[in-house]
Amino acid sequence: MGSRFGLLLRQWRQRAGLSQEALASRAAVGIRTVRGLETGERTDPRIGTVRALADALELTGAERTELFSAAGRDEPVAVHEPVRFDPLHEAVETLKVAVEARWRREEEQRQVHDPVPLPVRWDEAPPTWMDSPRNVRPSAALDGRLDQVVEVYRRVGSRRLVVLGRAGSGKTVLTTRFVLDLLGAAVPSDPVPVIFQLGAWHPSRVGLRDFLADQLTRDHPFLAAAGPGGGTLAAALVDSQRVLPVLDGFDEIAAGLHRPALNALNSTTLPLLLTSRVDEYRDAVEGTDVLTSAAAVVLCDLTVDDLADYLPRTTRKTGPGGNAWKPVLDEVRRGGPLAEVLTTPLMVALARRIYSDTPDHDPLALLDLHEAADLEEHLLGSFIPAVYGVDADRVRPWLGNLADHLTRLGTHDVAWWRFGSSSAVTGLGVGVAVGVADLVLESALVGSLGVRGLLFAVMIGLVTGVLFGVAHRFVVVRTPIEPVRTRLRLRGHLGRRVWARGLLGLGFGGAVGAAYGLVRAMAYWLVTPGFDLTAGVLVDIGVFGLVFGVGAGLVFVVAAALEAPLDVRSAGSPSGLLAANRRAVLGLVAVMVPAFAAFVAGATGIVASGLTALRFEVVWSPTTALALGLVGGVGGGLAYVLSLTAWGQWVVFARVWLPLTGKLPWRLPAFLDDAYRRGVLRRAGAVYQFRHARLQDHLTRSR
């Protein structure tokens, strides 16, 4: 059966002119999957995989039937019902494709199938950790193994399942496989399984549905578009149960919030799959209510037979008596600390990476350690040197600083928009940027600046830095700065949000203009004998506060009217979301600065004419007006971007301040991507995480 399927697959792939890599990309399956099916190494393809391959090869009806028959399966027959308009259909289908592609790549990146998956098995949890069988409605026993996770989930009539296990027991691997298998076997009406990391949830502040919608929008910005009923598409998908929450890391919720989180979960009837370490879940349910209508299973330890089947297949190295792992396996069979440590997929994966995948590393070194704690620390501590080789000493301090930063924030998410929040550093960055921009622009437009020009640049940088440092502090205390979820489009729209943005621009521009007028008057007073400071300050603050305020208000209105949600291509990775935010912010600045400069140049001309008519002595020319508009537009734009946008904060902290102080490398994006490719980090939507919380804890302690 397998060889016939492989022959047909190769024949039709070659007819389509596709390489194995191209077919895998088009079908959103792994290259190892295509290669294994064609060679006969894999003989039991899932229905979803066969369907994806048939769609990618554009097979006819008869050819599809032949391919499914060769796989030993029948393609599900679609039941044609009356067509009803579904406003969420396109969003659901787009989300399915994005989720499946993301987690298939992650599974391959983590080498889950290289050479074979480690066996993950589970038993039914004690009855005291589950709801009444009358509420759970199980149709059969719940014990099983990794390739049965969807089958076991569907045995639970309530569709609410808790997966428990100790650190490193395989919970993350299980959730990934659950999502992919459920998508592969899904029918069009099934909800989309989406993994949510619960460590970022504060149940006392944010409801579960709101948290899910926010996380969906963060990882898939196109879901920020308006949905039916006035909310976002993300909220509509959650409320209509078109998303199946896979809630990973109940134990990672902040201390003291596990019971409030359990109460929040019990206040909904959403189907879900929840993972947690055993102790945190047991403590949350002891003496109180369990997760309503939920069954629970507990992941099992790996056995000696599991290790004997897996480890020798990961290397061709030899040692005393045959394979290099034989002495270790013999020691494990005798029991003791090594047998205790090598019972979780995490520790086995670390041992494999250190000793099977790295030349000149012999697993015999494990026999020299005689305490379980020492063995675990050895494996965690040897991972970075094994991965980075001669560069380990150079990168270890950066990884330690990164881990410490996450620990201080109380999160596992390496979010590019959360590398710093110091208002003092922000103000310093704004002041330097605005001062330098003023020097450059006025030198180019006016020529020689003189003492007054230099003094003005220093003072405007100082005042703007203080002003925006304070504004940043005010904003961050109230609401952390998040990535923008919009881009500019030509077709605009008006609404309450647009006018509210205009009022924000009026106040923001007025404050900047008043500061500009104050500094301008003081600079004149310091270098011009006999200058009337009081009159100068009043006039300059009034004029520039009004002009800058109205100009910024109009620009903010136009920008808000042109906003549209980011498209789905912006959701692929942390770097994708970062690039989309950079384009969105720079696009906004490209609209705001010229429009603001033109308005200021024209408005100040009108104001100068009026003041001249009132017999005020005014020095004005088109060149000085243009310089004023550009300085105000560029300076204000820089100050706004660096202090009040997520991408600007990334530039200030991740690209300048932290590398300047030696805490992170200058090429931070390349460093993070390299760490991901080496398996030190993993991707979880729009953020990175260390491959396991225990690795983050170890790096924090050893920095």
N, C-alpha and C positions, 0 to 999 in steps of 0.2 A: 504493500500500500504506500509506504513512504517513498520508495524509489519511483513509483509511477507518478506520485504527486510532484516529486522533485524534477522528474523529466518534463512533465507538462509545464511546470513553473519556469524552468530554464528555456524551454522551447518558446513560450509566449513572451518571456522577457527579451530574448534575442530578436524575436520578430518585431518587438516594439523599439528595438535599438537602444535598450537601456542596460547600463552596467548594474551590478548588484547594489552598489552604493546609491545609484540614481533611483532604482526601484525602492530601496529601503527608505530613502528620503521622501519619495512621492507617496508611499503608503504609510509613512510615519511609524515604521517598525525598525527594529535594530538591524544593522548589517549582519550581525551574527545570526539573527533569525533567518534572513534570506539565505545566507550561506549554508546554515545547518539544514534547512529544508531542501535545498537543491542537492546537497551531498548525501542526504539520508540520515544525518546525525540526529536530526529532530524529526520525529515521525508522527507527532500528535498535535498538529497546529490547532489553535483555538478558532472558534467560529469567527470571532472578530478579526483575527489575523487573516484568515482566508478571505473574508469579505473585503478587507482593506487591500489585499493583493489583487483581487479580482477587479476592484474599482480602479486601482492604479494602472492595471494593464488594459482597462477598457474592454473587457471580454464581452462577447455576445451572450445571449441567454443560454444557448446550448453549451458554450464554452464554460460559463459559470457553473452550470449543472455538472459538467464533467470534472471541473476542478474540485467542487465540493464532494463529489462522489469519490474522487481519488483520495481525499482527506478523510473519508469515512464518515462524512457528515452530510446532513441535508440543510440547505439554506432555508432559514425561516421564511415562511410565506407571509407576505405582507397582507394584512386585512384592510381592504379599501373601505373606509368609512366616509360619510359626507364630509367634504372639505370645509373646515371652519378656520376663520382667520385667527391666527395666534400671534399677538404682537410681540411675544417673547421668543418665538421659534428661532429667528436668526441669531439672537443673543445666545440661546442654549446651544445651537449647533457650533457657533464660533467658539464658545467656551469649551465644549467637548474636545474640539481639535487642539486647542491650546493646552488644555490640561493633559491630554494623552501624550502629546509631543514632549511636553516638559518633563513628565515623570518617566517616560521611556528613556530619554537622554540621561536623566539622573541615575536610573537603574544601571545603565551601561557604564556611566562614569564611575560608579561605586563598585564595579566589577562583580555584581551580584551573581552573574551567570558564568564567571571565569574561575575555575573551569565548570563548576556546577554550584548551584545555590547551597549554602549551608542549611541543613534541615532545621526548620522552625516548627515546633509542635506545641500543642497546648492541651490542657485538661480543663474540665468544667470547674469553676471556682466554688468555694464553700457556699452553701445556701444562704448564710448570713450576709454575704456580699451582694446578693441578687434580690430582685423583687419577687413577689409571689409568682409561682408558675402560672396562676390564672391570669396574671397581667402580662407575663412574658410570652406565653403561648408557644413554647417550643414544640416543634413537630418531631424532633429526634434528639439523640445525645449531641452535645456540643463540642466534644473533643475532636481534634483533627490536626491537619498539617497545612503548610503554607499554600500548596496548590488547591486546597479545599476551602480557603478563607471565604470566598463568595458563597459557596454552598452552605457553609456553616452559618453565615450571616442570614441567609434566606430561610434557615430553619427557625429563626427567631420571629415569631409572628408579629411582635411589636416593632421589629426592625430597629431595635436599640441594643447595642452590644458594647460591653466594656472589655478591653484587652489589657490585662495586667502582666507586669513582668519587672524583674529587677533591672538595674542599669546595664545596658549593653545586651539585653536578652533578645533583641530583634524586633522591637516594636515598630521602628521606622521602616525597616525592610517590609514588614507585614502591611503597613498602611500603603506603601507604594504599590505592592503587589495587589492589594485589595482594589485600589483605584483602577489599575490597568486591567485586571481581570473583569471588574464590573463593567468598565467601558467596552471591553471586548465582547461581552455577552449581553450587552444592553439592547433593549428594544427602544424605539423612538420616544415612548412615553416615560421612560425611566429618568429619574433625576440625575444630574451630573455630580459624581463624587468629587469633592474638592477638599484638599488637606489644608487645615487651618492650624497654625501654631498657637497654642493657648497661652504661652508664656507672656504674651503682650496684653492679655485680657485683664482688666480690672473690673470685676463684676459689680462692685459697689458704685461705679461711676457710669458704666456703659452696659446696656442690656445686651443679651446674647445676639439677637437679630441685628441690632445696630453694629455690633462688633463684626459679625460675619459680613455684613454689607460693606463696612469700611475696609476690611481686609481684601474682599473681592475687588473693590475699586483700586486699592493700592497695587495689587498684583496684575489686574486687568483693567487699565484705565478707560478702555472703551465702555465699560459698564457704568461710568459716571454719567452717561447720556441720560436724558429724561426718559422715564418709563411710563407705562400706563398708570394713571392715578396721580401723577404729579411728582412722584419720587424718582429715584434713580433706577436704572435697569437692575443694578445689583440688589437694591432693596426689594424690587418686584420679584426677582428670582428667589430670594430667600423667603419672602412672605408667601409665595405660591408653591413652596416646597419643590421648586425645580432644581434645587441644589441639595445634595446629600452631604451634610457636614461630617468630615473625618477629622475629629478633634484630637490632635496629637499633643501630648505633654500636659495632662491635667496636673501632674506633679510639679511642673515648672511655673505654675501660677504662684504669685508672691505669697510668702508665709502669712498665715492668718486669713487668707481669702478662699481657702478650699471649700469650706462649708457655704459661704455666700455663693460661690460658683456652683456648687451642687444644687443649692436652692434655685438659682437662676436657670439651670438646666431642667430642673423639675417643673418650672413654670411654663415650659413649652411642651408641645407634643411632637416636636420634630424628630423624624427618624435620624439616627446618627450612629457613628462608631467612635468610641472614646478610648484613648490609650493613657496609661498612667503607670508609674512605679507602684509596687504593691503597698508599701508602707503609707505613702501619702493618701492613697485611696481608702485604705483600711481605717486610717485615723479619721478621715472625713465622714465615713459612714457609721463609725462606732458610736452607739448611743443616740443615733439620730436616724434620719431616713436615708435609704439607699437611692440610687438613680432610678426614678420611676419607670416601671415597665421594662427594665433593662436586664438582660442576661449578662453573665461575666465569665471569662475564661482566664486562665493563668498560663503563661508561657513556660515551657519545660526547659531544664538544663540540657545542654548537649551531652551525649554519652561518649564513652570510649570508642564504641563502634563508629559513631559519627565522625570523630576525629581521625580514626584509622582509615575511613573511606575518603576523607577530604584532604588532609594535609599532604600525604604522599603524592597526590595528584597535582599539587601546586608547584612542584620543583623536580628537576632531574638531578639535583645534587645527591651525591652518595656519601655514606659514612660507614661506620662499623656495622657490618651485618646487612648492608643494602642501602635503602633510602635514608637520606640525612635525618628524617624525622623518626626513624625506628627507635633510637635510644630514648627519645622523649616520650613516645607512645608506650614504650615498656615501663617507664617511670610512672606515667599516668595510670597504667593498669595496676600498679602497686598502691595506688592511692596517695594521699599526702597533699601538700600545698599546691603542687603543679596540677594535680587532678582537680583541685578546688578552683583554681584560677581559669583553666581552659574549659570552662563550662558555658561561656557566653559567646555569641557570635562576635561581639566587639573585641574581646581579648584574643580570640582565634584569628580574627582578621588582622589585628596588629601583629601577632606573631608571624602570620603568613607574609605580611608586607616587609617585616624586618629581616626574616631569615630565608624565606623562599624567593622573594623578588629582589634581594640585594646581594650582589656578589660579596664574597669574603666574610659573610656573616653565617656562623654555624649555630644551629639550634642547640647544640651541646651546652652553650653558655647558660641556658635556662636551668641546667642541672646544678649549677653552682649556687643557686639561691634557694633558701630553705624556709622562707616565710611567705605566706600568701600576699601580704601587703608589699613586701619587697619585690616580689615577682610582678605585681600589677604596676608599681611605680617604675620598674625597669622597662616594661613594655611601653608604658606611656612616655617615659623619658627617652627611649631609643627610637621612637617613631620619627621625630623631626630629623635627627641625624641620618636615619635610613632614607628618608624622602629627599632631603636636600644635599646629602653628601658633604663635600668640602665647603658648601655655602651655609651649612647649618649654624655655625657660630655667628655669621653675619645676620641671618634672618631671625634667629631665636629671640633677640631683644624686641624686635618689631612685633613678632607674634605674641610675646608676653605682654607688651603694652596694649596690643589690641584686645587680648583676653581680659586684661585688667580693666580696660575701658568698658567692656561689656558687663563685667561683674559689677562695676560701680553703678552702671545704669540699671542693673537688675534685669538684664535681658540676655538672650542668646543670639539676637539678630544683629548682624553687621549691616546696618542700614546706612547708606552713603550720606544721608541727610542728617545723621546724628553723631557726627564726629566731634562736635563741640557746641557749647552754648554760652560761652563766656561773653558777656556784653562788653567787658573791657577790651578784649581782643578784637571783637567786632568793631567797636568804636575806633580802635587804633588802625585797623585795616581800612575803614571808611575814610578816616582823616588823611592817611597817607595817599590813598588813591585819589581823593578829591583834590588835595593840594597839588599833587603832581599833574593831574589833568588840567587844572587851572593854569599852571605854569606853561604847559605845552601849548594849550589852545590860545592863550593870550599872546604868547611869544609868536605863534604862527600868524595870528590875525592882526595884532597891534604892532608887533616889532619889539624893540627894546622895552623892557618892563620898568627898569629903574627900581629905586628903593621901595616906592609905594606898591609896585606890582609884586615884588617879592614878599613884602610884609602882608599884602592882601592874601596871597596864596597860603602863607603860613596860618594866618588867622582864619581864613575860610575853611581850611583843613581841620584846624583845631575845633572851631565851633560846630562844624558839620559832624565831626567824629563824636563829640559829646552829645549832640542832639540825637543822632541816630543810635548811639550806644544806649541812651535812655529809652528811645523808642523800641529798640530791640529787647531790652529788659522787660519793658511793659508787655510786649507781645508774647515773649517766651514764657513769662510767668502765667499768663492767661491760657495760651494755647501753643503747644510746640509747633514750630514751623514744619510743614509737610510739603512734599513735592507737588508742583502744580499738575493738574489733571486735564488741562485744556491746551488748545492750540488756537491760532488765528485762522479765520476763514473769511472769504469775501462777503458772503451773505450774512448780514448782521440782524440783530433782533433787539427790541427794547423791552424792558420790564422793570420790576421793582429792584431786582438785584443790580441792574445797570445804573439806575439813579442812585442807589446806595453807594455804589463804587464811585460815582461822581462826587458825592459829598465827602467820601474819604479822600479823594484827590484834592478837593478844595481845601480841606484842613491840612493835609500833608504838604501841598504846594505852598499854602499860606505860611506855614511854619518855616519851610525852607527859605521862602522869599523874605520873610521878616529877619531871619538870621543873616541872609545875604546882605540885606539893607543895613543891618546893624554893623556888620564887619566892614562894609564899604565906607560907611560914614566914619567909623573909627580910624580906618586906614588913612582917609583924607585928613582927619584931624591931627594925626600923629606927624604927618609930613607937610602940612599946609598951615603956616602961621596965620592966625586970625580967623580960622574956620569956625563957624558957629556950630558946635557939636550938637546942641539940643535941637536946633531946627533941622540940621542935617539928618540926625537920627530919626526924628519924627517923619520927615518927608520920605526918606529912603525906606523906612520900615513900612509906611503906608503904601507907597507906590509899588515896591517889589512884593510885599505881602499880597496885595490885591492882584497884581499881574500874574505872579507865579501861582497863586491860588486858583484863579479862574482858568489859567492855561492848563494846570495839572488836572483840574476838574474835568475840563473838556476832553483831554487826552485819556483820562481814566474811563470816561463814558464811552468813547470810541473803542478803546481796547476791550472793555467788557462786552460791548455789543457784538464784537467780532469773534468772541471766544466760542470754541466748540470742543467737545471731548477729544482726548488723544485717541488715535486709532489703535486697533488690536496689535499692530506690529510693535507698539511701544512696550508690550508686556512680556517680552521673551526672557529677560534676565535683568539683574541689577544694572549692568552697563547699558542695556537698552532703555530702561527707565531714566537713567542719568542722561543719556544722549537726547532723549525726547524732551526732558526738562531743560537741557541746555538750549535746544532749538526753540522751545517755547519762550523761554526768558529772553533770549537774544532777539527773537522775532518781535516780542513785545517792545523791547528797547528800540529796535529799528523803526518801529512805528511811532513810539512816544517821543524820542529825541528830536527828529526833524520837525514833527508837528509842533512840539513845544517851542523849539527855537524860532520857528516862523511866527508863531503867535506872539512870543515875547518881543521879537523884533518889531512887529507891527504895532503891538499894544503900547510899547514904550515910546514909539514915535508919536502916537496919538496923545499919550500922557505928556510927553515933552512939549508938544505944541500947545496943550492946554495950560501947562505951567508957565510957558513963555508968555502966553496971552495974559496971564495973571501977574506978569512982571517978575517972575522968579528967574534967577540966572541958571540956565540949564545948558550943559554941554552934551550935545547929542549928534550922532552921525550914523548913517546906515552901517558903517563898519563896526562902530562900537556897539550898536544895537545887535548886530549879528553875533559879535563876540559875547555879548551878555546872554543872548539866547542859547548859544552853544555851551557856554560855561554852565549856565543854569540847567540846561537839558542833560548834558553829559554828566555834570557833577551830581545832579539829583538822581539821574538814572543809575550811576555807579553806587551812590549811597543806598538807594532803594534795593538794588539787586544784591549787594553784598550783605546787607543787614536784614532784609525782610523776605528773601526767597531762599528755598532749600538749596538751589544750585549755587547761589552766592555764598551761602554758609559752607558748602562743600569746598569752594575755592579758597575761602579765608582759612579754614581749619585744615582740611585734608590736603590741599595743594600748596599751602604756604606755611602756616603756623606750626603744625605738627612735624612736617619734615625739617623746618628751620630749627626746631628744638631737639631734633634727633629721635623723636618718638616713633615716627613712621617714615618709610622711604619716600623720596621725591616722586618716583613713578608708582604711586599707590594703586591706580587701576590695574596696571600690569602685574603688580605684586599680588593683588587679590585674585586676579584671574589665574595666575600661575599657581597660587596656593590651592585654588579650586581644582585645577587640572592635576595637581599632584595628590589630591585626595585629602588635603589638610582641611579644606573648607568644603561645604556642600551648598547648593542653592536651595532656597525655600521661597519660591516666588520672586519678589523684587529684592530680596535680601540674601546675604550669605550667612552661614552659620558654621561654627567649627563642626567637624564631622561627628563629634559627640560631646555632650556636656562635660564628660569626665576629662576629655582632652583640654577643654577650656579651663576647667578648674585646676588641672595640673600646671598649665602654662602660667596661670595667674599666681599660683603658689611659688613657682620656681623662677619668676622674673627677677 
